[in-house]
Amino acid sequence: MKRFAKMILCLCLLMQNVGCVDHLLDYPATTQVSTDIFWKTMEDAEKGVNAVYSAMRTAFGLNYKLDCFPYGDLLYFQQQNEQSITSNYWNNCYAAINRANNAISHLKDMQATAIESDKELLRRYEGEVRFLRALHYAFLIDLYGDVQYLDHVPTQEEAYSIARMPIVQVRDSILKDYDFAISALPPSYTDANDVGRVTKVAALAFKGKLELYWACWKKNGRPEIKGFSQDQAEAEAYYRKAIDDFSEVMSPQYGLELFGGGEPGEYVNPNYLQLFDVANEKCSEVIFAIQYGGPNIGQGEELVKYFGNRSVLNGWANVQPTNYLVDRYQSVKTGDYVEPVVLGSNESLPNGAANPDTYRDRDWRMRGTIVWNGEKMRTITVDGMTIGDSLAFWFGNKTGYIDYNDSRSGYMFRKFVRQYAGFSRSNGPQDFYLMRLPDVWLMYCEAMNELYGPSEELFVLVDKIRRRGNLPGLDRSKFNTKELFFKAIEQERAIEFVAEGLRFFDIRRWRMAEEIWNYPNGRELRSTLNDFIQDQFKNATDRTFPRYYIYDIPEDERIQNPNLTQNEPWL
C-alpha cells in the first residue's frame, strides 16, 4: 500500500485548498473536491479511500502519548501538554470521520452506475472506509462517552447545532459499520500493493474489541456518563459476542501466528525487538497498522524523535521508561517478579537501579524495550544517513556515553528507536501497530476467564506470549481462580504492549486508576538515582479520577455549538 503514499500526498495538498472553519465536525468536508473533476473513475475512488487512511495517521499516530496522560503508571513523558491532547483527539477524529463520510457517499453513487466488474471493488472500498469511520467513533466514545454522530457530511447548520448522541446508539452504528466491513472485505490481499489495507480479520478483531470494552463498561461501570448503568447480564452477553469474534480471528484458516514462531530469538537481538523493525512490519502477527513511508514524501513517522536520544538521530528522549515498568519484568528463571530495584547512585549495590547487573535474567522483552546503564546503541547522524560506533548509556554521565538529552528517569527506550540508516528523524518508514495477534489472544482470554474462569486453553495462549520473553509457563496452581488469572492477563498486557497506546484504555475499562495511584495519596516518581521527578495524583480530590476516566468536550467546540453539552466531571 505504500506505493500510494505520493498519491495520497498530492490529494491531501489538493484538499488543503478547500475552505474550512475551525473544527465543528470539520465542516465543510476536507475531501470536498468537485465531482465534476473527481470521484469519476476507479482511480479517483482509490485515491479518495487512500486519503481516509491518511487522515487516520493524524488521529492515531501519537497514541503512545495516551499511556503517559495525564500521568503514566509505567512511562514518563516530559513536556506533556494536557489541553492539546484532549482537544486534538476530538478534532482529528472528526476530520477523519468527515473525510470518510464524504468518501462513502461518493462510493455509493459510483456503485449505482458502475459496470458489473467494478461494483465488487467499489463495495470493498466502502467496507474499508466504513471500518475506518467505525474505528474513529469507537475511539471517541471511549474517550468522551456520548458524542456527536453523523453518517454524512454535515450542512453548516448541522455543524453548528448537532447534539451529542447517547453512547449506546453510537455503539450500534459502529457495530453496523464493522459488520458491513466484515461482509465486504477479503481475509487477506494477494496483490502486494494492497498489503496493509484493512481486512475482514481486522474488522472482526476490532468489533470484538468494542464488544469486550462494552462488556467491561457494563460490568465495572462508567458513572461519568449520564444515564449509563451497570448491567451484569448485558456485560455477559457482550463477553460472549467478543469471544465469538475473537474465536473467528483465531481460526487456523487465517494463518495468523506470532512473529518468529513465538520463539524468543537471541538475547542481544530478541525477536520482540525485531518485530518493531520495518523489515517485519507485514508479518502475520500484525493485524492492522497505520502505514508510514519515507523519505521526502511527508508520510513518515517520528517515533525516534520522541523515543530516541541525542546520539541517535538527535532524538528528544521525551518518552521514558520508569522504575515502575522495570519492576514489572519477571525472572526468566522463576517466571515470577523479582524484588523492586533500589533507587540510588551506588553502581555496585546488589539490585541497585544504577547497577547493570541488576537487570540480568529478566524477561527478554525488557532487552527489546529498555536501555539501562551499560547497554549500547549505534549512533546515527542527524540526517539519518550515517551509522556510527556503538555507545553505552550511563545515566548521570554523557561524556563518552550516549547523550540522553535532559531525560530524567534513568532509562531510555530501545523499542521504536531505529538502528538503520536512510531515513531522517521525521521521515521514518515504520508502521505503528494498532492490533496484533497477542492483543486478540489476551482479550479472548479475558472474556473467557470472566465468564468461565481459567482453563488449559487460556494458560496455553498466555504461555505462548510469555515464551517470546524466554519466560517459563505460568504455574497453574498460582493462577487457578478468575481473580488470579486476570492478574496474569493484566501483567502480559502491561509488558507486551509497552508504549503502544493500550495501557491507558486498559486502566480505564478496568477502573484501576485509584488502585494504581493509591487514591487519595498518589505516588512519587523518582529517577534511578533517586532524584525527584514528579508527584502523580498526590492528594487527589473526588473529581480527579472521574476526569481520568472521561475526557472533557473541547470548550472551543462548545462555544460555537450551544447544543454541545459537557461531561459532568468537568462542569
C-alpha positions as CSV (number, residue, x, y, z in Angstrom):
1,M,0.0,0.0,0.0
2,K,3.0,2.3,0.5
3,R,3.2,2.9,-3.3
4,F,0.2,5.1,-2.8
5,A,2.0,7.5,-0.4
6,K,2.9,10.1,-3.1
7,M,-0.6,9.8,-4.5
8,I,-2.1,10.5,-1.0
9,L,0.2,13.4,-0.5
10,C,-0.9,15.0,-3.8
11,L,-4.5,14.5,-3.0
12,C,-4.1,16.0,0.5
13,L,-2.4,19.0,-0.9
14,L,-5.3,19.5,-3.3
15,M,-7.8,19.2,-0.4
16,Q,-5.9,21.8,1.6
17,N,-7.1,24.4,-0.9
18,V,-10.7,23.8,0.2
19,G,-12.1,26.5,2.6
20,C,-12.9,25.4,6.1
21,V,-14.0,26.6,9.5
22,D,-12.3,25.7,12.8
23,H,-13.3,22.1,13.6
24,L,-17.1,21.8,14.1
25,L,-17.1,18.3,12.7
26,D,-14.6,19.5,10.1
27,Y,-17.3,21.3,8.1
28,P,-17.1,21.5,5.1
29,A,-15.7,18.2,4.0
30,T,-11.9,18.2,3.6
31,T,-12.4,15.9,0.7
32,Q,-15.0,18.1,-1.0
33,V,-13.3,18.2,-4.4
34,S,-15.8,19.0,-7.1
35,T,-17.5,15.9,-8.5
36,D,-17.0,17.5,-11.9
37,I,-13.3,16.6,-11.7
38,F,-13.2,13.9,-9.1
39,W,-15.0,10.7,-8.0
40,K,-15.5,9.8,-11.6
41,T,-13.0,6.9,-12.2
42,M,-11.8,3.9,-10.3
43,E,-8.5,5.6,-9.9
44,D,-10.4,8.5,-8.2
45,A,-12.1,6.1,-5.9
46,E,-8.8,4.5,-4.9
47,K,-7.3,8.0,-4.2
48,G,-10.3,9.0,-2.1
49,V,-10.1,5.9,0.0
50,N,-6.4,6.3,0.5
51,A,-7.0,9.9,1.7
52,V,-9.1,8.5,4.6
53,Y,-6.3,6.2,5.5
54,S,-4.0,9.2,5.5
55,A,-6.3,11.0,8.0
56,M,-6.1,8.1,10.3
57,R,-2.4,8.9,10.8
58,T,-3.2,12.2,12.5
59,A,-5.8,10.7,14.8
60,F,-3.9,7.5,15.9
61,G,-0.3,8.1,15.1
62,L,0.6,9.5,18.6
63,N,-1.4,7.0,20.6
64,Y,1.6,6.2,22.7
65,K,1.2,9.6,24.4
66,L,-2.0,8.3,26.0
67,D,0.0,5.8,28.0
68,C,1.5,8.9,29.7
69,F,-1.5,11.1,30.1
70,P,-2.1,12.8,32.5
71,Y,0.4,10.5,34.2
72,G,1.7,7.1,33.1
73,D,1.9,4.3,35.5
74,L,4.8,2.8,33.6
75,L,6.1,5.6,31.4
76,Y,7.0,9.2,31.9
77,F,6.5,11.9,29.2
78,Q,8.4,15.2,29.5
79,Q,6.8,18.4,28.3
80,Q,3.3,17.0,28.1
81,N,0.6,19.5,27.0
82,E,-2.7,18.4,28.6
83,Q,-5.1,20.6,26.7
84,S,-3.6,19.8,23.3
85,I,-4.2,16.1,24.0
86,T,-7.9,16.4,24.8
87,S,-8.8,18.8,22.0
88,N,-6.6,17.3,19.3
89,Y,-8.1,13.8,19.5
90,W,-11.6,15.2,19.2
91,N,-10.7,17.4,16.2
92,N,-8.6,14.9,14.4
93,C,-11.1,12.1,14.8
94,Y,-13.9,14.2,13.4
95,A,-11.7,15.4,10.5
96,A,-11.1,11.7,9.6
97,I,-14.8,10.8,10.0
98,N,-15.9,13.7,7.8
99,R,-13.5,12.6,5.1
100,A,-14.9,9.0,5.5
101,N,-18.5,10.2,5.2
102,N,-17.7,12.1,2.1
103,A,-15.9,9.1,0.5
104,I,-18.8,6.7,1.5
105,S,-21.3,9.0,-0.2
106,H,-19.4,9.1,-3.5
107,L,-18.6,5.4,-3.4
108,K,-22.3,4.6,-3.1
109,D,-23.1,6.9,-6.0
110,M,-20.4,5.2,-8.1
111,Q,-21.7,1.7,-7.3
112,A,-25.2,2.7,-8.5
113,T,-23.9,3.4,-12.0
114,A,-20.7,1.3,-12.2
115,I,-20.2,-1.6,-14.6
116,E,-20.6,-5.0,-13.0
117,S,-16.8,-5.7,-13.0
118,D,-16.2,-2.6,-10.9
119,K,-19.0,-3.0,-8.3
120,E,-17.3,-5.5,-6.2
121,L,-14.1,-3.4,-5.8
122,L,-16.2,-0.3,-5.0
123,R,-18.1,-2.2,-2.3
124,R,-14.7,-3.3,-0.9
125,Y,-13.6,0.3,-0.8
126,E,-16.8,1.2,1.0
127,G,-16.0,-1.6,3.5
128,E,-12.6,-0.2,4.1
129,V,-13.9,3.3,4.7
130,R,-16.7,2.2,6.9
131,F,-14.2,0.3,9.0
132,L,-12.1,3.4,9.4
133,R,-15.2,5.5,10.3
134,A,-16.1,2.9,13.0
135,L,-12.6,2.9,14.3
136,H,-12.7,6.6,14.9
137,Y,-16.1,6.6,16.5
138,A,-15.1,3.7,18.8
139,F,-12.1,5.8,19.9
140,L,-14.3,8.8,20.5
141,I,-16.9,7.0,22.7
142,D,-14.1,5.6,24.8
143,L,-12.5,9.0,25.4
144,Y,-15.6,11.1,25.6
145,G,-18.7,8.9,26.2
146,D,-21.7,10.4,24.3
147,V,-20.5,12.1,21.2
148,Q,-21.9,13.8,18.1
149,Y,-22.7,11.2,15.4
150,L,-23.1,11.8,11.7
151,D,-23.0,9.3,8.9
152,H,-22.9,12.1,6.2
153,V,-21.1,15.4,5.6
154,P,-23.0,18.0,7.7
155,T,-24.5,21.1,6.4
156,Q,-23.3,24.3,8.0
157,E,-26.5,24.4,10.2
158,E,-25.9,20.9,11.4
159,A,-22.2,21.5,12.2
160,Y,-23.2,24.4,14.5
161,S,-26.1,22.7,16.2
162,I,-25.8,18.9,16.4
163,A,-26.1,17.5,19.9
164,R,-24.4,14.5,21.4
165,M,-25.9,11.1,20.8
166,P,-26.3,8.5,23.6
167,I,-23.3,6.2,23.6
168,V,-25.5,3.1,23.1
169,Q,-26.8,4.5,19.8
170,V,-23.3,5.3,18.6
171,R,-22.2,1.8,19.6
172,D,-24.9,0.3,17.4
173,S,-23.9,2.4,14.4
174,I,-20.2,1.4,14.9
175,L,-21.1,-2.3,15.0
176,K,-23.1,-1.9,11.8
177,D,-20.1,-0.4,10.1
178,Y,-17.9,-3.3,11.3
179,D,-20.5,-5.8,10.1
180,F,-20.5,-4.3,6.7
181,A,-16.7,-4.3,6.6
182,I,-16.7,-8.0,7.6
183,S,-19.1,-8.8,4.7
184,A,-17.2,-6.7,2.1
185,L,-13.5,-7.2,2.9
186,P,-11.3,-10.1,2.0
187,P,-9.4,-12.1,4.7
188,S,-6.1,-11.0,3.1
189,Y,-4.7,-9.5,-0.1
190,T,-2.9,-11.3,-2.9
191,D,-1.6,-8.1,-4.5
192,A,1.5,-6.9,-2.6
193,N,0.4,-3.3,-3.3
194,D,-2.7,-3.8,-1.2
195,V,-1.0,-5.4,1.8
196,G,-1.6,-3.1,4.8
197,R,-5.2,-2.3,3.8
198,V,-7.9,-3.3,6.3
199,T,-9.1,-6.9,6.1
200,K,-12.1,-8.9,7.2
201,V,-9.8,-10.3,10.0
202,A,-9.1,-6.7,11.3
203,A,-12.8,-5.8,11.2
204,L,-13.6,-8.9,13.3
205,A,-10.8,-8.2,15.7
206,F,-11.9,-4.6,16.3
207,K,-15.5,-5.5,16.5
208,G,-14.6,-8.0,19.2
209,K,-12.6,-5.3,20.9
210,L,-15.6,-2.9,21.1
211,E,-17.7,-5.7,22.4
212,L,-15.2,-6.6,25.1
213,Y,-14.9,-2.9,26.1
214,W,-18.7,-2.6,26.3
215,A,-18.8,-5.7,28.5
216,C,-16.2,-4.1,30.8
217,W,-18.1,-0.9,31.0
218,K,-21.3,-2.7,31.8
219,K,-19.5,-4.8,34.4
220,N,-17.4,-2.1,36.0
221,G,-19.5,1.0,35.3
222,R,-19.0,4.3,33.6
223,P,-20.7,6.7,36.1
224,E,-19.1,9.7,34.4
225,I,-21.6,9.2,31.5
226,K,-25.1,10.4,32.3
227,G,-27.7,7.7,32.2
228,F,-25.1,4.9,31.8
229,S,-25.9,2.0,34.2
230,Q,-24.1,-1.2,35.1
231,D,-25.8,-4.4,33.9
232,Q,-24.2,-7.8,34.6
233,A,-26.4,-9.7,32.2
234,E,-25.6,-7.3,29.4
235,A,-21.9,-7.5,30.3
236,E,-22.0,-11.3,30.0
237,A,-23.8,-11.1,26.7
238,Y,-21.1,-8.9,25.2
239,Y,-18.3,-11.0,26.6
240,R,-19.9,-13.9,24.6
241,K,-20.1,-11.7,21.5
242,A,-16.5,-10.8,21.9
243,I,-15.5,-14.4,22.3
244,D,-17.3,-15.3,19.1
245,D,-15.5,-12.7,17.1
246,F,-12.0,-13.4,18.6
247,S,-12.5,-17.1,18.0
248,E,-13.1,-16.4,14.4
249,V,-9.9,-14.3,14.2
250,M,-8.0,-17.1,15.8
251,S,-9.3,-19.7,13.3
252,P,-6.5,-21.6,11.5
253,Q,-7.9,-20.6,8.2
254,Y,-6.5,-17.1,8.5
255,G,-3.0,-18.4,9.3
256,L,-2.1,-15.8,12.0
257,E,1.0,-16.6,14.1
258,L,3.4,-14.8,16.3
259,F,6.5,-13.3,14.7
260,G,9.4,-15.7,14.7
261,G,7.1,-18.6,15.6
262,G,6.8,-17.1,19.1
263,E,10.4,-18.0,19.9
264,P,12.5,-15.5,21.9
265,G,15.3,-15.5,19.4
266,E,18.7,-14.3,20.8
267,Y,19.1,-12.1,23.8
268,V,21.2,-9.4,22.1
269,N,18.6,-9.0,19.4
270,P,15.4,-10.7,20.6
271,N,12.5,-11.4,18.2
272,Y,10.4,-9.0,20.2
273,L,12.7,-6.1,19.2
274,Q,12.9,-7.3,15.6
275,L,9.1,-7.2,15.5
276,F,9.3,-3.4,15.5
277,D,11.7,-3.3,12.6
278,V,10.4,-2.1,9.2
279,A,11.6,-5.4,7.7
280,N,9.0,-7.3,9.7
281,E,6.0,-4.9,9.8
282,K,4.0,-7.0,7.4
283,C,4.3,-10.3,9.4
284,S,1.1,-12.2,10.1
285,E,1.2,-11.2,13.7
286,V,0.3,-7.6,12.7
287,I,-3.5,-7.5,12.1
288,F,-3.8,-3.8,11.4
289,A,-1.4,-0.8,11.5
290,I,-1.0,2.8,10.5
291,Q,1.0,2.9,7.3
292,Y,4.1,5.1,7.1
293,G,6.6,5.6,4.3
294,G,9.5,7.8,3.5
295,P,11.7,9.6,2.9
296,N,10.8,13.0,1.4
297,I,7.0,12.5,0.8
298,G,5.6,13.8,4.1
299,Q,4.3,10.4,5.1
300,G,7.0,9.4,7.6
301,E,6.8,8.6,11.3
302,E,8.6,10.4,14.1
303,L,8.9,7.7,16.7
304,V,12.7,8.2,17.1
305,K,12.1,11.9,17.8
306,Y,10.1,11.0,21.0
307,F,11.7,7.7,21.9
308,G,15.2,8.2,20.7
309,N,18.2,10.2,22.2
310,R,20.5,12.9,21.0
311,S,23.1,10.4,19.8
312,V,20.6,8.6,17.6
313,L,19.1,11.0,15.0
314,N,19.0,13.8,17.6
315,G,16.0,12.4,19.4
316,W,14.3,14.2,22.2
317,A,14.0,11.3,24.6
318,N,10.7,12.6,25.8
319,V,9.1,9.2,26.4
320,Q,10.9,7.4,29.1
321,P,10.6,4.0,30.9
322,T,10.4,4.2,34.6
323,N,11.4,2.0,37.5
324,Y,7.7,1.0,37.8
325,L,7.9,-0.5,34.4
326,V,11.3,-2.2,35.1
327,D,9.8,-3.8,38.2
328,R,7.2,-5.5,36.1
329,Y,9.7,-7.6,34.1
330,Q,9.9,-11.0,35.6
331,S,12.7,-13.5,36.1
332,V,13.4,-16.0,33.3
333,K,14.5,-18.4,36.0
334,T,11.5,-18.4,38.2
335,G,8.8,-16.8,36.0
336,D,7.9,-14.5,38.9
337,Y,8.6,-11.0,40.0
338,V,12.0,-10.0,41.4
339,E,12.5,-7.5,44.2
340,P,11.9,-3.9,43.2
341,V,15.1,-2.1,42.1
342,V,16.7,0.0,44.8
343,L,17.0,3.6,43.7
344,G,20.3,5.3,44.3
345,S,23.7,6.1,42.7
346,N,25.6,3.1,44.1
347,E,26.7,1.3,40.9
348,S,27.7,-1.9,42.7
349,L,24.7,-2.2,45.1
350,P,23.0,-5.6,44.6
351,N,19.6,-4.9,43.0
352,G,20.5,-1.2,42.7
353,A,18.9,0.7,39.9
354,A,22.3,2.1,38.8
355,N,23.9,-1.3,38.8
356,P,23.9,-3.0,35.3
357,D,24.0,-6.5,36.9
358,T,20.5,-5.8,38.4
359,Y,18.9,-6.4,35.0
360,R,20.3,-9.8,34.2
361,D,18.0,-12.8,33.7
362,R,14.8,-10.7,33.1
363,D,12.1,-11.2,30.6
364,W,13.8,-10.7,27.2
365,R,11.2,-8.3,26.1
366,M,12.9,-5.9,28.5
367,R,16.1,-6.1,26.4
368,G,13.9,-5.3,23.4
369,T,12.3,-2.3,25.1
370,I,14.6,-0.5,27.5
371,V,18.2,0.8,27.6
372,W,19.8,0.9,31.1
373,N,23.3,1.6,32.4
374,G,25.9,-0.2,30.3
375,E,23.6,-1.0,27.4
376,K,24.7,0.1,24.0
377,M,23.2,1.6,20.9
378,R,24.5,2.5,17.5
379,T,24.8,6.3,16.9
380,I,23.2,7.8,13.8
381,T,23.8,11.2,12.3
382,V,21.1,13.9,12.4
383,D,20.4,13.4,8.7
384,G,19.9,9.7,9.2
385,M,22.4,8.7,6.6
386,T,25.4,7.6,8.6
387,I,25.7,4.9,11.3
388,G,28.5,5.5,13.8
389,D,30.0,3.5,16.6
390,S,28.1,1.9,19.4
391,L,27.9,3.9,22.6
392,A,26.9,2.8,26.1
393,F,24.3,4.6,28.1
394,W,25.2,5.7,31.6
395,F,22.7,7.9,33.5
396,G,24.5,10.9,35.0
397,N,27.4,10.8,32.6
398,K,27.2,11.9,28.9
399,T,31.0,12.2,28.3
400,G,31.9,9.3,26.0
401,Y,28.4,7.8,26.5
402,I,25.0,8.3,24.8
403,D,23.7,11.8,25.0
404,Y,20.3,11.3,26.6
405,N,19.3,15.0,26.4
406,D,17.6,16.1,29.6
407,S,15.7,12.9,30.2
408,R,15.1,12.2,33.8
409,S,14.0,8.7,34.6
410,G,17.4,7.0,34.2
411,Y,16.2,4.7,31.5
412,M,15.8,5.1,27.7
413,F,13.8,3.3,25.0
414,R,15.2,0.8,22.6
415,K,11.8,-0.1,21.2
416,F,10.8,2.2,18.3
417,V,14.4,3.6,18.0
418,R,15.8,3.0,14.6
419,Q,19.2,1.4,14.3
420,Y,19.5,1.6,10.5
421,A,20.3,4.4,8.1
422,G,18.5,6.0,5.2
423,F,15.8,8.0,7.0
424,S,15.8,11.3,8.8
425,R,14.2,11.7,12.3
426,S,10.8,12.7,10.9
427,N,10.7,10.5,7.8
428,G,10.7,7.0,9.2
429,P,9.1,4.1,7.4
430,Q,8.0,2.0,10.4
431,D,4.3,1.3,10.7
432,F,2.6,1.9,14.0
433,Y,0.6,-1.2,15.1
434,L,-3.0,-0.8,16.2
435,M,-3.8,-4.5,16.5
436,R,-1.5,-7.5,16.9
437,L,-2.3,-11.2,17.5
438,P,-1.3,-11.2,21.2
439,D,-3.9,-8.5,21.8
440,V,-6.6,-10.7,20.3
441,W,-5.4,-13.7,22.4
442,L,-5.3,-11.8,25.6
443,M,-8.7,-10.1,25.0
444,Y,-10.1,-13.6,24.3
445,C,-8.6,-14.9,27.5
446,E,-10.0,-12.0,29.4
447,A,-13.5,-12.6,28.1
448,M,-13.4,-16.4,28.6
449,N,-11.9,-16.0,32.1
450,E,-14.6,-13.5,33.1
451,L,-17.4,-16.0,32.1
452,Y,-15.8,-19.4,32.9
453,G,-12.6,-18.9,34.8
454,P,-9.1,-20.1,33.8
455,S,-8.7,-23.2,31.6
456,E,-5.9,-25.0,30.0
457,E,-6.7,-23.4,26.7
458,L,-6.2,-20.0,28.2
459,F,-3.0,-20.9,30.0
460,V,-1.5,-22.2,26.7
461,L,-2.3,-18.9,25.0
462,V,-0.7,-16.8,27.8
463,D,2.3,-19.1,27.9
464,K,2.9,-18.6,24.1
465,I,3.1,-14.9,24.7
466,R,5.4,-15.3,27.7
467,R,7.6,-17.6,25.6
468,R,8.8,-14.8,23.4
469,G,10.2,-13.2,26.6
470,N,12.0,-16.5,27.3
471,L,9.8,-16.9,30.4
472,P,8.6,-20.2,31.8
473,G,4.9,-21.0,31.6
474,L,2.5,-19.9,34.3
475,D,2.3,-22.1,37.4
476,R,-1.3,-23.4,37.1
477,S,-1.6,-23.7,40.9
478,K,-0.9,-20.0,41.4
479,F,-3.4,-18.7,38.9
480,N,-6.3,-21.1,39.4
481,T,-9.1,-18.6,40.1
482,K,-10.7,-16.0,38.0
483,E,-9.2,-13.2,40.0
484,L,-5.7,-14.6,40.0
485,F,-5.7,-15.4,36.3
486,F,-6.9,-11.9,35.5
487,K,-3.6,-10.7,37.2
488,A,-1.6,-12.8,34.7
489,I,-3.6,-11.3,31.8
490,E,-3.0,-7.8,33.2
491,Q,0.7,-8.5,33.6
492,E,1.1,-9.7,30.0
493,R,-0.8,-6.7,28.5
494,A,1.4,-4.3,30.5
495,I,4.6,-5.8,29.2
496,E,3.7,-6.9,25.7
497,F,2.2,-3.6,24.6
498,V,4.5,-1.0,26.2
499,A,4.0,2.4,24.6
500,E,1.6,1.1,22.0
501,G,-1.3,3.1,23.4
502,L,-3.3,0.3,25.0
503,R,-2.4,0.6,28.7
504,F,-4.3,3.8,29.2
505,F,-7.5,2.2,27.9
506,D,-7.0,-1.0,29.9
507,I,-6.7,1.0,33.1
508,R,-9.9,2.9,32.3
509,R,-12.1,0.0,31.4
510,W,-10.9,-2.0,34.4
511,R,-11.4,1.0,36.7
512,M,-7.9,0.6,38.2
513,A,-6.6,4.2,38.4
514,E,-7.4,4.7,42.1
515,E,-5.6,1.4,42.9
516,I,-2.5,2.1,40.8
517,W,-2.1,5.7,42.1
518,N,-3.1,4.9,45.7
519,Y,-6.1,7.2,46.0
520,P,-6.1,9.8,47.5
521,N,-2.4,9.9,48.4
522,G,-0.9,9.5,44.9
523,R,2.7,8.5,44.5
524,E,6.1,9.8,43.7
525,L,8.1,9.2,40.5
526,R,11.9,9.2,41.0
527,S,14.8,8.5,38.8
528,T,17.2,5.6,39.1
529,L,19.5,7.9,41.1
530,N,16.5,8.6,43.5
531,D,16.1,12.2,42.3
532,F,12.6,13.5,42.5
533,I,10.8,13.8,39.2
534,Q,7.1,14.5,39.9
535,D,4.1,13.8,42.2
536,Q,1.4,11.8,40.5
537,F,-2.2,12.3,41.6
538,K,-1.0,13.5,45.0
539,N,-3.9,14.5,47.3
540,A,-6.4,13.6,44.7
541,T,-9.9,15.0,45.1
542,D,-13.2,13.4,44.4
543,R,-13.1,14.9,40.8
544,T,-9.6,13.8,40.0
545,F,-10.2,10.2,38.8
546,P,-13.6,10.8,37.2
547,R,-11.7,13.2,35.0
548,Y,-9.2,10.5,34.3
549,Y,-11.9,8.1,33.2
550,I,-13.6,10.6,30.7
551,Y,-12.2,13.5,28.7
552,D,-13.8,16.9,28.6
553,I,-15.5,18.1,25.5
554,P,-13.3,20.8,24.0
555,E,-14.5,24.2,25.1
556,D,-14.0,25.9,21.8
557,E,-16.4,23.4,20.2
558,R,-19.0,24.2,22.9
559,I,-18.7,27.9,22.4
560,Q,-19.5,27.5,18.7
561,N,-22.3,24.9,19.3
562,P,-24.7,25.7,22.1
563,N,-26.2,22.2,22.0
564,L,-22.9,20.5,22.8
565,T,-23.1,19.6,26.5
566,Q,-20.1,19.0,28.8
567,N,-19.3,15.8,30.7
568,E,-20.3,16.1,34.3
569,P,-16.9,15.7,36.0
570,W,-15.8,18.7,34.0
571,L,-18.7,21.1,34.9
